[in-house]
Amino acid sequence: MINMLAWAIILGMGLILGLKLVPVYTEYFGLKKVLNTLAREQGGAPVSDIRESFDKRANIENIHSVRSSDLDIVQDQAGTNISVSYQAVVPLVANASLVFDFQAEARNRGSK
């Protein structure tokens, strides 16, 4: 009986950890999708238009960890490069937390 209780506790902790991590990774993959879409559709557009478009898409994709001001947008003869680096902190119990460092980048090669 004690062995079964120990396994139940271990599985329960694993389930709780998984449920806390899924939203963080879902947001990251949504962010990558938004950046790729922006680079493809808005490549060559003014930086202010790219940032405005990001704000709209981030609202739809439920992205809260990154704002348009956090984006590094570089436009040159090679095309448009949009990148971002951010940290996500996931509180576990009491004062224990997990910290994730994410980096996402999207490139659009110019048509020249």
Protein Blocks (a to p, Z undefined) as FASTA:
>chain_A
ZZmmmmmmmmmmmmmmmmmmmmmmmmmmmmmmmmmmmmmmmgoiafklmmmmmmmmmmmn
opakbcfklpccdddfkbccddddddddddfbhjbccddddddddddddfZZ
